Amino acid sequence: MQLSSILILLTALTAAGVNGADIFRTTENSCGGSKIGCKGVQEGRCCLFSKPVSEVLFTLPADSRGFAYTDNDCEGGSIFFRAAVKGTFCRHFNRNINSAKWEVGAHDKQTTLRSEDVKATCSEPEYASFVKDDGTQREINIPQGMSTKVEEWLEEGMIDLLDQLEDY
């Protein structure tokens, strides 16, 4: 294989790897317990939480930033962190967080300008995972408009109602 073909293949594989991130709130401290949020969310898309949280679980690609906001719709007071390497990051905040998003460019000064100047498109959580009574983990799709209700069911351990939803 020629060097140019190898470089094209590596570039394509690298670009394909930055196709989304996961942003979740969890039901227990230290990002434990059940998860509810946005799975595979695209860069700049805002994930809304139905109630304020102090921790957010991010799974981000390398060279990116995670943003958490005190207001809904990824506006208002923001806090960010850099993710130089791909990974899962549990972030605790000293303020109530109502929404979060991510962007490419951990070291890009333009990222900060873009975050402040562009209103994000928002999404309600469409994904939840929880452990059933038999110890198995279940991942479900959250029907549009039901994220607040599903979050209540997760908090209250209403597994029988959660089991009625489709697999993710």
N, C-alpha and C positions, 0 to 999 in steps of 0.2 A: 504494500500500500504506500502511496506517495505521501510525503510530509504534508502537502497541502490538503489531501483528503483526510488525513488524521486530524489536522487543525479544524477543518470544517465540522467533522464529527464531534470533536470535543466541544466546540462552540455550541453546536445544536444541543448536545446533552446538558451543558451548563445552563443554557437558556430554558430548557424544558424543566429543569429542577426548580426554577423560581416561578411556580405556577399557582402559588397560594400559601396561606398560612392558617393556623388554627388559633382561635381566640375564645377562651372559655372562662366562665365563672364556675366555681366549685362549691359544693355544699358543706365542706369541712375546712378547717384551718390548714395552712401549709399546702394549699391547692389539692387537698385530698377529697375523697368521697366522689359523689356523682358529678358529672360535668354537663354543662349546658352552654351552648354558644354557636359560633360560626366556624364550620369546618371547611377548609380549602378556600377561605375568603381571599378575594383578589386584592392586590395592593391598592391602598387608598379607600377601600370600602369600609364603612363604619359598622361595627357590631354593637347593637344596643343591648343593655341588660334591663330586665324588668324591675329590678330594685338595686339600690346602691350597694356596692361591694368594696372591700378593702384589698382584695387580692385578685389578680388576673393571671391566668395560665396561658402563655403564648408558646406556640411552636412556630419558629421563624426560620427562613432561609438565611444563609450566610450574608454578611454585608447588608444588614437591614436595621430598622429601628422599630420598636414597639411604642405606641402612644396610648396613654390612658387619659380620659377626660372626666372632669367633674360635672359637666353638663351633658344632656342628651344630644344626639346627632353629631358627636365628635366636634363640639365647639366648646368655648369657654376655657377654663383653666386646664392646661395640658401638662403632662409629665411624660418624659420619654426616656428610653434607655437604648443603648446600642447593642446590637448582636453581631459581633465580628464573625462568629462561626455559627453554622447551622445548629439549632438545638431547641430544647424545651426549657422555658424559663418561667418560674413562679415568682411573680413580683408582688410585694406587699407595698401598699401606699398608705400614707398618713392622712389621706383625704378619702371621701366617698367617691367611688368611680361609677359612672353611669354608662360609659361607652368606651370603645377602644378600636384601634386600627393599626396597620403596619405600613411601612414604606421601604423600598429599596434604598440603599445608600447610607450605611452606618457612618461614613466619614464625609458625606456630601453636605456642604453648607446650604445648597439649594433645597435640600429636603426640608429643612426647618421653614424656609420661606414658603414652599409649596404647601406644607401642612397648615400654615396660618392663613394662606390666601385662597385656598380652594375648599369649598364646602364638599364634604364627603357624601357619597351616596350611602344610605343606611340600610341595614338588614336586621331583622329580628332573628334570634337564634333559630336554626333549622335542624340542629343536631343535639342529641343528649345521649349519655352513656351512664349506666348504673349497674350495680351488682345485684342479681336476684337472690332470693332466699337460699337457693341451692348452690350459690357460690359462682355461678356463671355470669359473665359480663354480657350485657345486652346493649346494642347501639340502635337508636331509633331516629326516624325522621319526625320532625315536629311539623304538623300541618300549619300552614300560614294562619296567623292570627291566634295561635294557641300557645305561644311560648310562655306567657305568664301563667296559664293554667298548668302546663307541663312542669314548670318550675315549682309551683305549689305542690304538685303531686310528688316531685322528687324530694322536696323538703320534708313532706309528711310521710314519706315511705309508702306511698300508694301504688305498689308494684302491680296490683291487679289492673288498675287503670292504665298504667304505662305499657303493660303487656298487650293492650289492645291496639297500640300504634304500630305502624309498619317498620320493618327493619331498615336500617340505613344502608 
